[in-house]
Amino acid sequence: MRILTERLEADGFRELVDYMENLMSKEICVKRDSNFTIINIDKPPETIMVTAAEADTYIKAYFENLHPLYPFLDRQEFSSHVLELRTQDTENTNKALSALYHAVLALGSQYHNNGSFVLGSGKSWGLFQICLGHLPDLIVPAYSLVKLQALTAMSIFAMNVSCIKLDQTLIYEAARVAQYLRYHKSCHAQESHLRLFWTIYYIEKMTAFYESNSSVIADEDIGCVVPAVPESTIGGYDWFLSAIHLGRLCSMTYTSLFSTQAILKTKASLLASIKRIKNKLEQWRLSVPMAYRPREALQPSKFERPSTKWIVIQAQYLYYNLVFAVERLSLHVDSEDDADTSPNQRNLMDAAQRVVELVPFIDLAPHMPIFVAGIMPMSATFILFDLVACYPRHSETNKNLALLDQAAEYFTRLEMASQGVIPGRKVAEFATIARHYIRKIKFDGAGPGGVHECDFSTPDLMQGSEKLGEWNLDMELENLCASSADNMRSFDGSHLPTMENSLTQPMEPPSCLDPAILLEKSGESEYPIGPHSVSDFVFPGWTLDDTTIAELCDAAATSECDL
């Protein structure tokens, strides 16, 4: 970190990193009893005033926006449960049914401005608190379909920012109960059982991967079929089946590349596993229709219903999360290829760019999962920042700076929308530091220490994973990315293997261009990105050479002496 700070010559960089590390450690990584004073599962359920008309509105919002992503409920059957619940006496209420009902209301009410980024605040949280009051009854035998449905609905709500400390607990508990009921075994299970199990399956697999944990569901122990779910099919894209395949791929990736057993593999064996996972990732990507496929231009005109956008963003972010992890492992394992020309380095940069390009489509609302709203945009920001710092003369530097600015704007707006709950402006400061660094190189023509750098070769800091491991930005910021960055921990080398059938073109070969020329040849805009004087626009392309600048400085000094 000291070397990187000196390289960037940014006094506030060290303080910024320390601030964010401390923030994440206090709020997420350190489990303290005092953090759970608001989440009180022993609290008796409180009565939240919701009229029948309001409840119907919330239920409709749930089935329109969330049901296509998590199709574990049958709407007709749920309607009969609602009718039964409304006719029961308060004292004789079925606790499991009440928990399911209020979880659906809590989820649906978020789409009617009742959600909140603040833990324990808002009408949606009040409804969810009723579910928490029933939690002790849900996690003990005798188990039932309704109990498991309630746990699953609560797990979906817990993906939000306000429940960041509960998400793992609830989904792992749901996975445990599903296996206890043996919904994963029976080939003749009811459709409601199959829908519920496979929904839990893909949520748990994806959660376990970006939390750097092994899955609690053993794939080799599953003996049930995947049901057809028409409501999860959009434009010929079967999201439910695709999500299950991606969940399986998450599990395979963790087991073969990131588990304790995997790190004991030889280099050749690990590279073979990496190649196999990359091939499967590419097969999954190609199975997605072009309109929704990762690495292709997003087509909002193809969105048929409110849930379509959310399905597409979640699918792409889950895919890019795997790309981040696998490409970083490739960087760490193989130290023979040149990082400047490696297709894997290019793939990592392209994935980070794509993630940031999707942030304008993210709703700045409490119902967005923290993985989508925070973890993935933050991970992409740190990757782009690292690339700008390590390769300031790369042909994509201007684009990376522009995307860092876009990410900074997003996080600033997120902080405003959350009323300061999410400190987005702190993340935005990385864009400022990166731009300041590039401007210094552009106008000074020198790197740290005043040494002129006129080539695109890898700096000394990047010569080998051992040296890079001492200072790499992502190693220092691993906790900032919460779950996703944990998957990348220690994968910080700078050399990559050649990837068969690479998805993108490799980086341009080293050149000896002046950094100012590179930065002025941006393909993204007519003028270079960054602050400019009026003369930049009146006389585009006009610059002062070193001799002229020296003469002007001497003249100015002479004038001051005369005065």
C-alpha positions as CSV (number, residue, x, y, z in Angstrom):
1,M,0.0,0.0,0.0
2,R,2.9,2.4,0.8
3,I,4.4,1.8,-2.7
4,L,1.0,2.3,-4.4
5,T,0.4,5.5,-2.4
6,E,3.8,6.8,-3.5
7,R,3.1,5.9,-7.1
8,L,-0.3,7.6,-7.1
9,E,1.1,10.6,-5.1
10,A,-2.3,11.0,-3.5
11,D,-2.1,11.9,0.2
12,G,-5.7,10.9,0.9
13,F,-5.5,7.4,-0.7
14,R,-4.2,5.7,2.4
15,E,-6.8,7.4,4.6
16,L,-9.6,6.5,2.2
17,V,-8.7,2.8,2.2
18,D,-8.4,2.7,6.0
19,Y,-11.8,4.4,6.3
20,M,-13.6,1.9,4.1
21,E,-11.8,-1.1,5.6
22,N,-12.9,0.0,9.1
23,L,-16.4,0.7,7.9
24,M,-16.8,-2.8,6.4
25,S,-15.2,-4.5,9.3
26,K,-17.5,-2.8,11.8
27,E,-20.7,-3.3,9.8
28,I,-20.2,-6.7,8.2
29,C,-17.1,-8.6,9.0
30,V,-17.2,-8.4,12.8
31,K,-20.1,-10.2,14.3
32,R,-21.0,-8.5,17.6
33,D,-24.1,-9.0,19.6
34,S,-24.7,-5.2,19.9
35,N,-25.2,-5.1,16.1
36,F,-28.4,-7.1,16.4
37,T,-30.3,-4.9,18.9
38,I,-32.8,-3.9,16.2
39,I,-33.1,-7.3,14.6
40,N,-34.9,-8.9,17.6
41,I,-36.4,-12.3,16.7
42,D,-37.8,-12.7,20.2
43,K,-39.9,-9.6,19.9
44,P,-43.6,-10.5,19.8
45,P,-45.2,-9.8,16.4
46,E,-46.6,-6.4,16.2
47,T,-49.8,-5.5,14.3
48,I,-49.2,-3.4,11.2
49,M,-52.3,-1.8,9.9
50,V,-52.7,-3.0,6.3
51,T,-56.2,-3.0,4.7
52,A,-57.3,-5.8,2.4
53,A,-57.0,-3.4,-0.6
54,E,-53.5,-2.5,0.3
55,A,-52.5,-6.1,0.9
56,D,-53.9,-7.1,-2.5
57,T,-51.9,-4.3,-4.1
58,Y,-48.7,-5.5,-2.4
59,I,-49.4,-9.1,-3.4
60,K,-49.9,-8.0,-7.0
61,A,-46.6,-6.1,-7.0
62,Y,-44.8,-9.2,-5.6
63,F,-46.1,-11.5,-8.3
64,E,-45.4,-9.0,-11.1
65,N,-41.8,-8.0,-10.0
66,L,-40.4,-10.9,-8.0
67,H,-42.3,-14.0,-8.8
68,P,-40.7,-14.5,-12.2
69,L,-37.3,-14.5,-10.6
70,Y,-38.2,-16.7,-7.6
71,P,-41.2,-18.8,-8.8
72,F,-41.7,-20.9,-5.7
73,L,-45.3,-19.9,-5.0
74,D,-48.5,-20.9,-6.8
75,R,-50.6,-17.8,-7.0
76,Q,-53.9,-19.6,-6.8
77,E,-52.8,-21.6,-3.9
78,F,-51.4,-18.5,-2.2
79,S,-54.7,-16.7,-2.7
80,S,-56.5,-19.5,-0.9
81,H,-54.0,-19.2,2.0
82,V,-54.7,-15.4,2.2
83,L,-58.5,-16.1,2.3
84,E,-58.0,-18.6,5.1
85,L,-55.7,-16.3,7.1
86,R,-58.2,-13.4,6.9
87,T,-61.0,-15.6,8.2
88,Q,-59.0,-16.9,11.2
89,D,-59.1,-15.4,14.7
90,T,-55.9,-13.6,15.7
91,E,-55.3,-16.0,18.6
92,N,-55.6,-19.1,16.4
93,T,-53.5,-17.8,13.5
94,N,-51.3,-20.3,11.7
95,K,-47.8,-18.9,12.5
96,A,-46.2,-20.4,9.4
97,L,-49.0,-19.1,7.1
98,S,-48.8,-15.7,8.8
99,A,-45.0,-15.5,8.3
100,L,-45.4,-16.4,4.6
101,Y,-48.2,-13.9,4.1
102,H,-46.4,-11.0,5.8
103,A,-43.1,-11.8,4.0
104,V,-44.9,-11.5,0.6
105,L,-46.5,-8.2,1.8
106,A,-43.1,-6.9,2.9
107,L,-41.6,-7.7,-0.4
108,G,-44.4,-6.3,-2.4
109,S,-44.8,-3.1,-0.3
110,Q,-41.2,-2.1,-1.2
111,Y,-42.5,-1.4,-4.7
112,H,-44.9,1.1,-3.3
113,N,-42.4,3.4,-1.5
114,N,-42.6,1.6,1.8
115,G,-39.1,0.2,1.9
116,S,-36.1,1.7,3.6
117,F,-32.3,1.4,3.5
118,V,-32.3,1.8,7.3
119,L,-32.3,-1.3,9.5
120,G,-35.6,-1.5,11.4
121,S,-37.2,1.4,9.6
122,G,-40.2,1.7,7.3
123,K,-43.5,-0.2,6.8
124,S,-41.9,-3.0,4.8
125,W,-39.6,-3.7,7.8
126,G,-42.5,-3.6,10.2
127,L,-44.2,-6.4,8.1
128,F,-40.9,-8.3,8.0
129,Q,-40.5,-7.9,11.8
130,I,-43.8,-10.0,12.1
131,C,-42.1,-12.7,10.1
132,L,-39.0,-12.6,12.4
133,G,-41.3,-12.9,15.4
134,H,-42.5,-16.3,13.9
135,L,-38.9,-17.4,13.1
136,P,-38.4,-19.6,16.2
137,D,-41.4,-21.6,15.1
138,L,-40.2,-22.0,11.5
139,I,-36.8,-23.5,12.2
140,V,-37.9,-26.3,14.5
141,P,-39.8,-29.5,13.6
142,A,-42.3,-30.4,12.5
143,Y,-41.4,-28.9,9.1
144,S,-43.9,-28.3,6.3
145,L,-44.2,-26.8,2.9
146,V,-45.6,-23.5,4.2
147,K,-42.8,-23.2,6.7
148,L,-40.2,-23.6,4.0
149,Q,-42.0,-21.2,1.7
150,A,-42.0,-18.6,4.5
151,L,-38.3,-19.1,5.1
152,T,-37.6,-18.7,1.4
153,A,-39.6,-15.5,1.1
154,M,-37.8,-14.1,4.2
155,S,-34.5,-15.0,2.5
156,I,-35.4,-13.0,-0.5
157,F,-36.2,-9.9,1.6
158,A,-32.9,-10.4,3.5
159,M,-30.9,-9.8,0.3
160,N,-31.6,-6.1,0.7
161,V,-29.2,-3.6,2.4
162,S,-31.3,-3.3,5.5
163,C,-30.9,-7.0,6.2
164,I,-27.3,-7.5,5.3
165,K,-26.6,-9.4,8.5
166,L,-29.4,-11.9,8.0
167,D,-29.1,-13.0,4.3
168,Q,-26.8,-16.0,4.8
169,T,-28.5,-17.3,8.0
170,L,-32.0,-17.5,6.4
171,I,-31.0,-19.0,3.0
172,Y,-28.8,-21.6,4.6
173,E,-31.6,-22.5,7.0
174,A,-34.0,-22.8,4.1
175,A,-31.5,-25.2,2.3
176,R,-31.2,-27.3,5.5
177,V,-35.0,-27.6,5.9
178,A,-35.5,-28.4,2.2
179,Q,-33.1,-31.4,2.5
180,Y,-34.7,-32.5,5.7
181,L,-38.0,-32.7,3.9
182,R,-36.2,-34.6,1.1
183,Y,-37.5,-32.4,-1.6
184,H,-34.2,-33.0,-3.4
185,K,-34.7,-36.8,-3.5
186,S,-38.1,-37.7,-4.8
187,C,-38.5,-38.1,-8.5
188,H,-42.3,-38.0,-8.0
189,A,-42.4,-34.9,-5.9
190,Q,-45.2,-32.4,-6.4
191,E,-44.6,-29.4,-8.6
192,S,-44.8,-27.0,-5.6
193,H,-42.0,-29.0,-3.9
194,L,-39.8,-29.0,-7.0
195,R,-40.3,-25.2,-7.6
196,L,-39.4,-24.5,-4.0
197,F,-36.3,-26.7,-3.9
198,W,-34.8,-25.4,-7.1
199,T,-35.5,-21.8,-6.2
200,I,-33.6,-22.4,-2.9
201,Y,-30.9,-24.3,-4.8
202,Y,-29.9,-21.5,-7.1
203,I,-30.2,-18.7,-4.4
204,E,-28.0,-20.7,-2.0
205,K,-25.4,-21.7,-4.6
206,M,-24.9,-18.1,-5.8
207,T,-24.9,-16.8,-2.2
208,A,-22.4,-19.3,-1.1
209,F,-20.1,-18.5,-4.0
210,Y,-19.9,-14.7,-3.5
211,E,-19.6,-15.3,0.2
212,S,-16.6,-17.6,-0.4
213,N,-18.3,-20.6,1.3
214,S,-18.9,-24.1,0.1
215,S,-22.5,-24.9,-0.7
216,V,-24.6,-26.8,1.9
217,I,-26.4,-28.7,-0.9
218,A,-24.5,-31.6,-2.4
219,D,-25.1,-31.7,-6.2
220,E,-24.3,-35.4,-6.3
221,D,-27.1,-36.1,-3.9
222,I,-29.9,-34.5,-5.9
223,G,-32.4,-36.8,-7.5
224,C,-35.3,-34.6,-8.6
225,V,-36.2,-33.0,-12.0
226,V,-36.4,-29.3,-12.8
227,P,-40.1,-28.4,-13.5
228,A,-41.2,-26.2,-16.3
229,V,-42.0,-22.7,-15.1
230,P,-43.7,-20.6,-17.9
231,E,-43.9,-17.4,-15.9
232,S,-40.1,-17.3,-15.7
233,T,-39.6,-17.5,-19.5
234,I,-39.1,-14.2,-21.3
235,G,-38.6,-13.9,-25.0
236,G,-37.7,-17.6,-25.3
237,Y,-35.2,-17.3,-22.4
238,D,-35.9,-19.8,-19.6
239,W,-34.5,-17.8,-16.7
240,F,-35.3,-20.4,-14.1
241,L,-33.4,-23.2,-15.9
242,S,-30.6,-20.9,-16.8
243,A,-30.3,-19.7,-13.2
244,I,-30.1,-23.3,-12.0
245,H,-27.3,-24.0,-14.5
246,L,-25.4,-21.0,-13.3
247,G,-25.9,-22.0,-9.7
248,R,-24.4,-25.4,-10.5
249,L,-21.5,-23.7,-12.3
250,C,-20.9,-21.5,-9.2
251,S,-20.6,-24.7,-7.1
252,M,-18.3,-26.4,-9.6
253,T,-16.1,-23.3,-9.7
254,Y,-15.7,-23.0,-6.0
255,T,-15.0,-26.7,-5.5
256,S,-12.5,-27.1,-8.4
257,L,-10.7,-23.7,-8.0
258,F,-11.2,-22.1,-4.6
259,S,-11.8,-24.8,-2.1
260,T,-9.1,-26.0,0.3
261,Q,-8.6,-29.1,-1.8
262,A,-8.2,-27.0,-4.9
263,I,-5.3,-24.9,-3.6
264,L,-3.3,-28.1,-3.1
265,K,-3.4,-28.9,-6.8
266,T,-0.4,-28.7,-9.1
267,K,-0.1,-25.8,-11.4
268,A,-0.9,-28.0,-14.5
269,S,-4.0,-29.4,-12.8
270,L,-5.2,-26.0,-11.7
271,L,-4.8,-24.6,-15.2
272,A,-6.7,-27.5,-16.6
273,S,-9.5,-26.8,-14.2
274,I,-9.5,-23.2,-15.1
275,K,-9.8,-24.0,-18.7
276,R,-12.7,-26.4,-18.1
277,I,-14.6,-23.8,-16.0
278,K,-14.0,-21.1,-18.7
279,N,-15.4,-23.4,-21.4
280,K,-18.5,-24.1,-19.3
281,L,-18.9,-20.4,-18.6
282,E,-18.8,-19.7,-22.3
283,Q,-21.3,-22.5,-23.0
284,W,-23.7,-20.9,-20.5
285,R,-23.2,-17.4,-22.0
286,L,-24.0,-18.7,-25.5
287,S,-27.1,-20.4,-24.2
288,V,-28.6,-17.0,-23.3
289,P,-30.5,-15.3,-26.1
290,M,-28.7,-12.5,-27.8
291,A,-31.0,-9.8,-26.4
292,Y,-30.1,-10.8,-22.8
293,R,-26.6,-12.3,-23.3
294,P,-23.6,-11.1,-21.3
295,R,-20.9,-9.2,-23.3
296,E,-23.6,-8.1,-25.7
297,A,-25.3,-4.7,-25.9
298,L,-28.3,-4.5,-23.6
299,Q,-31.6,-4.0,-25.5
300,P,-34.1,-2.4,-23.2
301,S,-36.7,-2.4,-26.0
302,K,-36.8,-6.2,-25.5
303,F,-38.0,-5.9,-21.9
304,E,-41.5,-7.3,-22.0
305,R,-42.5,-6.8,-18.3
306,P,-41.2,-5.1,-15.1
307,S,-39.3,-8.1,-14.0
308,T,-37.4,-8.6,-17.3
309,K,-34.8,-5.8,-16.5
310,W,-34.1,-7.3,-13.1
311,I,-33.7,-10.8,-14.5
312,V,-31.2,-9.6,-17.1
313,I,-29.1,-7.5,-14.7
314,Q,-29.0,-10.3,-12.1
315,A,-28.0,-12.9,-14.7
316,Q,-25.3,-10.7,-16.1
317,Y,-23.9,-9.7,-12.7
318,L,-23.8,-13.3,-11.6
319,Y,-21.9,-14.2,-14.7
320,Y,-19.4,-11.4,-14.4
321,N,-18.9,-12.3,-10.7
322,L,-17.6,-15.7,-11.9
323,V,-15.5,-14.0,-14.6
324,F,-13.8,-11.7,-12.0
325,A,-12.9,-14.7,-9.8
326,V,-11.7,-17.0,-12.5
327,E,-9.6,-14.4,-14.4
328,R,-8.0,-13.2,-11.2
329,L,-7.0,-16.8,-10.4
330,S,-5.5,-17.1,-13.9
331,L,-3.5,-14.0,-13.1
332,H,-2.2,-15.6,-10.0
333,V,-1.4,-19.1,-11.2
334,D,0.5,-18.5,-14.5
335,S,3.5,-16.2,-14.3
336,E,4.9,-16.9,-17.8
337,D,2.7,-14.9,-20.1
338,D,3.0,-11.2,-20.6
339,A,0.2,-9.4,-18.8
340,D,0.3,-6.6,-21.4
341,T,-0.8,-8.9,-24.2
342,S,-2.8,-11.5,-22.3
343,P,-6.4,-12.1,-23.4
344,N,-7.3,-12.8,-19.7
345,Q,-6.3,-9.4,-18.6
346,R,-8.4,-8.0,-21.4
347,N,-11.3,-10.2,-20.3
348,L,-11.1,-9.0,-16.8
349,M,-11.1,-5.3,-17.9
350,D,-14.0,-6.0,-20.3
351,A,-16.1,-7.6,-17.6
352,A,-15.4,-4.7,-15.2
353,Q,-16.4,-2.2,-17.9
354,R,-19.6,-4.1,-18.6
355,V,-20.6,-4.1,-15.0
356,V,-20.2,-0.3,-14.7
357,E,-22.1,0.2,-18.0
358,L,-25.1,-1.6,-16.4
359,V,-25.3,0.7,-13.3
360,P,-27.7,3.2,-15.0
361,F,-30.3,0.4,-15.2
362,I,-30.1,-0.3,-11.4
363,D,-33.0,1.1,-9.4
364,L,-31.8,3.2,-6.5
365,A,-34.4,1.7,-4.2
366,P,-34.4,-0.4,-1.1
367,H,-35.7,-3.5,-2.8
368,M,-32.4,-3.9,-4.8
369,P,-30.2,-6.7,-3.4
370,I,-26.9,-5.5,-2.0
371,F,-25.1,-7.9,-4.4
372,V,-26.5,-5.9,-7.4
373,A,-26.6,-2.4,-5.9
374,G,-23.3,-2.5,-4.1
375,I,-21.0,-5.5,-4.3
376,M,-20.7,-5.8,-8.1
377,P,-20.4,-2.1,-9.0
378,M,-17.8,-1.7,-6.2
379,S,-15.8,-4.7,-7.4
380,A,-15.7,-3.3,-10.9
381,T,-14.7,0.1,-9.7
382,F,-11.7,-1.3,-7.8
383,I,-10.7,-3.4,-10.8
384,L,-10.8,-0.4,-13.2
385,F,-8.9,1.8,-10.6
386,D,-6.2,-0.9,-10.4
387,L,-5.9,-1.1,-14.2
388,V,-5.6,2.7,-14.5
389,A,-2.9,2.8,-11.8
390,C,-0.9,-0.1,-13.3
391,Y,-1.4,0.7,-17.0
392,P,-1.8,4.5,-17.3
393,R,-0.8,4.5,-21.0
394,H,-3.1,1.8,-22.1
395,S,-5.4,2.6,-25.1
396,E,-8.5,2.0,-22.9
397,T,-7.4,4.3,-20.1
398,N,-9.7,7.1,-21.2
399,K,-12.6,4.8,-21.3
400,N,-11.7,3.4,-17.9
401,L,-11.6,6.9,-16.5
402,A,-15.0,7.7,-18.0
403,L,-16.4,4.6,-16.5
404,L,-14.9,5.4,-13.1
405,D,-16.7,8.7,-13.3
406,Q,-19.9,6.9,-14.2
407,A,-19.5,4.7,-11.2
408,A,-18.7,7.7,-9.0
409,E,-21.9,9.3,-10.1
410,Y,-23.8,6.2,-9.3
411,F,-22.4,5.8,-5.8
412,T,-23.0,9.4,-5.1
413,R,-26.7,9.1,-6.2
414,L,-26.9,5.9,-4.1
415,E,-25.7,7.7,-1.0
416,M,-28.4,10.4,-1.6
417,A,-31.1,7.8,-2.2
418,S,-30.1,6.0,1.0
419,Q,-29.9,9.3,2.9
420,G,-26.3,8.6,3.9
421,V,-26.8,4.9,4.9
422,I,-24.5,3.8,2.1
423,P,-21.3,6.0,2.0
424,G,-21.2,6.1,-1.8
425,R,-19.2,9.3,-2.0
426,K,-16.2,7.6,-0.4
427,V,-16.2,5.1,-3.3
428,A,-16.5,7.9,-5.7
429,E,-13.2,9.4,-4.4
430,F,-11.3,6.6,-6.2
431,A,-12.3,8.1,-9.5
432,T,-10.9,11.5,-8.4
433,I,-7.6,9.9,-7.4
434,A,-7.3,8.0,-10.7
435,R,-8.0,11.1,-12.8
436,H,-5.5,13.2,-10.8
437,Y,-2.9,10.5,-11.4
438,I,-3.5,10.4,-15.1
439,R,-3.5,14.2,-15.4
440,K,-0.2,14.4,-13.7
441,I,1.3,11.9,-16.1
442,K,-0.2,13.6,-19.0
443,F,1.1,17.1,-18.2
444,D,4.3,16.2,-16.4
445,G,5.4,13.4,-18.6
446,A,6.8,11.6,-15.6
447,G,5.9,8.9,-13.2
448,P,6.6,8.8,-9.5
449,G,10.0,10.1,-8.6
450,G,10.3,12.1,-11.8
451,V,11.4,9.2,-14.0
452,H,10.1,9.6,-17.5
453,E,8.2,6.6,-18.7
454,C,7.8,6.4,-22.5
455,D,6.8,2.8,-23.0
456,F,3.9,0.5,-22.2
457,S,6.0,-2.1,-20.5
458,T,4.9,-3.5,-17.2
459,P,6.3,-1.5,-14.3
460,D,8.7,-3.1,-11.9
461,L,5.9,-3.5,-9.3
462,M,4.1,-5.8,-11.7
463,Q,7.0,-8.1,-12.4
464,G,5.7,-11.3,-10.8
465,S,2.9,-12.2,-8.5
466,E,5.2,-12.2,-5.5
467,K,6.1,-8.5,-5.7
468,L,2.6,-7.5,-6.7
469,G,1.2,-9.4,-3.7
470,E,3.0,-6.9,-1.4
471,W,1.0,-3.9,-2.7
472,N,-1.9,-4.9,-5.0
473,L,-4.9,-2.7,-4.5
474,D,-7.4,-5.6,-4.4
475,M,-5.4,-7.3,-1.7
476,E,-5.6,-4.2,0.4
477,L,-9.3,-3.7,-0.4
478,E,-10.5,-7.3,-0.2
479,N,-13.0,-6.6,2.6
480,L,-14.4,-3.6,0.7
481,C,-16.0,-5.9,-1.9
482,A,-17.6,-7.9,0.9
483,S,-18.5,-11.2,-0.5
484,S,-17.4,-11.0,-4.2
485,A,-13.9,-9.8,-3.4
486,D,-13.3,-12.7,-1.0
487,N,-13.5,-15.0,-4.0
488,M,-10.6,-13.1,-5.5
489,R,-8.5,-13.0,-2.3
490,S,-4.8,-13.5,-3.1
491,F,-5.5,-13.7,-6.9
492,D,-3.4,-10.7,-7.5
493,G,-0.7,-11.7,-10.0
494,S,0.0,-9.9,-13.2
495,H,0.6,-12.8,-15.6
496,L,-2.0,-14.8,-17.4
497,P,-2.3,-18.1,-19.4
498,T,-3.3,-18.0,-23.0
499,M,-7.0,-18.7,-23.2
500,E,-8.3,-21.0,-25.9
501,N,-11.1,-19.4,-27.8
502,S,-10.8,-16.2,-26.0
503,L,-13.8,-13.9,-26.0
504,T,-12.0,-10.7,-26.7
505,Q,-9.0,-9.5,-28.5
506,P,-5.7,-9.2,-26.5
507,M,-4.3,-5.9,-25.5
508,E,-2.3,-3.9,-27.9
509,P,1.5,-4.6,-28.0
510,P,3.8,-2.3,-26.1
511,S,4.5,1.0,-27.7
512,C,6.7,4.0,-27.0
513,L,4.0,6.8,-27.4
514,D,4.0,9.8,-25.2
515,P,1.2,9.5,-22.6
516,A,-0.3,12.9,-23.6
517,I,-0.7,11.6,-27.1
518,L,-2.4,8.4,-26.0
519,L,-4.8,10.3,-23.8
520,E,-5.7,12.8,-26.5
521,K,-6.6,10.0,-28.9
522,S,-9.7,8.9,-27.1
523,G,-12.2,7.1,-29.2
524,E,-15.0,7.9,-26.8
525,S,-15.3,11.6,-27.3
526,E,-14.0,14.4,-29.6
527,Y,-11.9,15.9,-26.8
528,P,-9.9,14.3,-24.0
529,I,-11.8,13.4,-20.9
530,G,-11.1,15.7,-17.9
531,P,-10.9,19.4,-17.0
532,H,-9.9,21.7,-19.9
533,S,-9.1,25.3,-20.4
534,V,-10.9,27.4,-23.0
535,S,-8.0,27.1,-25.3
536,D,-8.5,23.3,-25.5
537,F,-11.8,23.9,-27.3
538,V,-10.8,27.1,-29.3
539,F,-7.5,25.6,-30.5
540,P,-8.1,21.8,-30.4
541,G,-5.0,19.7,-30.7
542,W,-2.7,22.7,-29.9
543,T,-0.2,22.0,-27.2
544,L,3.0,23.6,-25.9
545,D,6.2,21.6,-26.3
546,D,8.7,21.4,-23.5
547,T,11.0,24.1,-24.9
548,T,8.2,26.6,-25.2
549,I,7.0,25.9,-21.7
550,A,10.6,26.4,-20.4
551,E,10.9,29.7,-22.2
552,L,7.5,30.9,-20.9
553,C,8.6,30.0,-17.3
554,D,11.9,31.8,-17.7
555,A,10.1,34.9,-19.1
556,A,7.6,34.8,-16.2
557,A,10.5,34.6,-13.7
558,T,12.3,37.5,-15.4
559,S,9.1,39.6,-15.2
560,E,8.7,38.9,-11.5
561,C,12.3,40.1,-10.9
562,D,11.7,43.2,-12.9
563,L,8.6,44.0,-10.9
